[in-house]
């Protein structure tokens, strides 16, 4: 998770795997706004990587057979 600050309603972006395997990029664009969710195509991945480039966040996922995240790893979610 990457947060703008420590307040409970601060802007953030985070990678999340739910108990049912749903994997998503969740974010709040500005303070006190609603949390948004972009679901990944993969379910219950073994590895997550959250990249930040300026104000853009990208979630990469990999199964157990992919130990590294090469640049051509399919993008799961982007905001």
Secondary structure, DSSP 8 states (H G I E B T S, - for coil): -EESSSSTT--EEEEEE-TTSEEEEEEESSTT---EEEEEEEES-SEEEEEEETTEEEEEEE-TT--S--TTS-EEEE-
